Amino acid sequence: MKFISYLARTVFFILVFMATLSACNGAPPPTITQKPIAMTEKQHPANPYYSRTDTTSLTLSDAVWKEVLTPAVYEVARHGSTEQAFSGKYWDAEARGTYFCAACGNKLFRSDAKFATTCGWPSFFETVRPNSVLYRKDSSFGMERTEVVCGRCKAHLGHVFDDGPPPTGKRFCMNSIVLDFEPDKPSSKGPQ
């Protein structure tokens, strides 16, 4: 009986692992169209640590994060979970603006560094500034990858790969659930 349970868990793990890997290998995207939703500090009333201007490093307990984040953001940001490919609100977003950490408000990416991919997650070729994100070695699932975490709160954002476009050759493959987006304001200058 224990062997059957072990075998079932092993098969399940292998299937989930294969499905996750195949999502980044060019599977055609489903026809989901969602427009980016702008999030502001006012929309984070339960999180007093969220700030678009404070860059002070945050070191909070897991219990505090669990209290101030939504369950979905908490699972990805604090436990390194991954949202399903093609399910996030920003994977195919084309609006111009800035992406922030959904856990703390740290500025991460500009839309002009975002590029279309077939992996199902929003991808960027560079960060807003060098210390916007930090990097960690990730040896989970029998792979060697580089994890990307928020430079302010250390929230798990996704991974970075060396198969992106010029000028950096990087692909920051991020989870939409841990990103907030603020669209650019229309220019106040009219034609002259």
N, C-alpha and C positions, 0 to 999 in steps of 0.2 A: 504494500500500500504506500509506504514512504517513497519507494522507487517511482511509482506512477505519479505521485504528487511532484516529485523532483523533476521527472521527465516533462510533465505538463508545464511547470514553471520555466524550464529551460527552453522548451519549444516556444512558449509565449514570448520570452525575452528575445529570442532570435528573430521571431516575426516582427516585433516592435522595432528592433534594431535595424532590420533590413528595410522596413517601411520608411524609417527616418532617413537612412542613407539614400534610398532611391528617390526621395523627394528633391534632393540636390543634384540629381543626375538628369535633369531635363524633362521630367514628367510634365505633360501639358497641364496648364493651370485650369482649374474649374472656372466657370463664368460667374465670378462673384465680383460685384462692383460696389465698393463702399467708399464714400468720400471721407477724407480725413476730418477728424473732429478736433477742433482747437480746445486745449485744456489750459486753464489758467490757475494761478494760485488760489483764486476764489473758489475754484471747484475742488479744492483739496482741504476742506475745513477740518477734517479729522486728523490731518497731518501737519502739525505745527513746525515740522522740520523742512517742509517743502518751500524752496525759495529759488527764484530765477536769478537772483543777484548775489546771494551768499555763496562763496566758494570754500568756506571753512570745512575741513574734513569732518565727517560725522562718524562717530563710533557709538552705536546704540545696541542694546541687547536685542536678541531675537524676539523676546516678549514684547518689547516696545514696537518693533517693526510689525509684528503680527497685529498689534492693536491699531496702528495708523494706516496700514495698507489694505487694499481690498484683497480678498483671498486669492484671486487669480494673479495679481501683481506680486503678492507675497510669495507664492509658490515659485515663480520664475526668478524674481529678484533675490530672494533670500535662500532658496533651495536649489537653484540652478535648473529648474524644469525648463522645458521647451514647448512653446505653443505649436500646434499642428501646422504644417506647411499650408500656405494659401488660405489660412483662416484669420490672419491678423489684419487689422484695419489699414495698415500702411504698406503692405507688401507691394502693391501696385499703385500707390498714391503718386500723383504727379504735381500736386500743388507746391507753390514756392513758399518757403518759410524755414523755420528752425525746429529741430527736434531736441527735446529735453528728456532727462531721466524722469520717469513717472514716479519714482520713489522719493527723490529729493529735489528735483527741479534743475539739476546741473545741465548746462548747455553742452550738447554732444555733437550734433551734425547739422549741416546746412543742406537744404534740398538740392543745391547745385552740385553736391558731391554724391547724390543718390543716383543709382543707375538701375536699369531694368535687368533682371535675371530670371532664370526659370527655376530657381531653388524654392520659391514660395515665401521668402522672408525679405523684409526691406534690407537693401544692401547699399553701402556707401564706400567710396574709395579713400576718404580721409575724414578726420575729426575736425571740429571747430578749432581746437588748440591742442598742443601736444599732451597736456595733462588732463584733458577732458575724460580720458579713459586710462585704465591701467591694464596690464596683461598678466595672466597666470598660466602656468603649464597645466594642461588638462589631459590626463591619461585615462579618462573614463571610457568605458565600452571598448577597451582594447585598442584605442586609437590615440595617437599623439596629436593634440590640437592646442591652439592658443586661445584661452578664454579671454573675453573682454569684459571688464567690470567698470562701473562708474568710478571716475576719479575722485568723487566727493564722498559717496556713501558705500562704495564697493558692491553695489547691486550687480548681479549677473545680468548682462545684456545680450550676450551671444558669443560668437567666435569670429576670429579673423583668419582669412586664408590668403594665399599668395597667387590667386587666380583672377584678380580684378583688373580693371582697365588702367591705362596710363592716366595721370602721370605717376601714380604710386604703385600700381600693380596689386593693390590690396583690395580685399572684399570683406568689409565689416558686415557680417551676416547677423542681423539683430532681430530680437523678438519684438513685435509691435506692442505687445501688452506692457512692456516696460519703457515705452516711449510716449511722450506727449508731444503734440505738434502745435505750433503757433504760426499761422499764415502771415506772410509779409503784408504790411499795411499798404494800401494803394498809394501811389505817389500823389502828393498834393499839387505837384506842378503839372499844369496842363500844357497842351501844345502852344508854342510861342510863335 
